[in-house]
């Protein structure tokens, strides 16, 4: 469950008032803060254990992760212009023409909410299909 530092602090204060009784803390927290999401007793227990072990309110599962950011490349307008001219161009062709990696071209497109794909029509009728049906 995701909660802010302030909410975590309030949860710890309620848990202290209830003398480490997780069920009572769950009820008291729901009564005292009705506008906030209801936290289960397991959330109180994990929070107390985490504060005892690490001294931190927030979990460490995001600590060493790289946060994706928008690519700031001077060649981005060239990529976007090429896609505007030919929406069916491949990211490999864009990358070769701009002199960058294919992943950088992908990131530029995705950062501008463009998601390249190729249309493959597998279930269309061909020229000989009508004669075969007769």
PyMOL commands that set and color helices and strands:
alter all, ss='L'
color gray80, all
select helices_A, chain A and resi 5-17+22-32+41-54+76-85+91-98+102-111+129-133
alter helices_A, ss='H'
color red, helices_A
deselect
rebuild
show_as cartoon
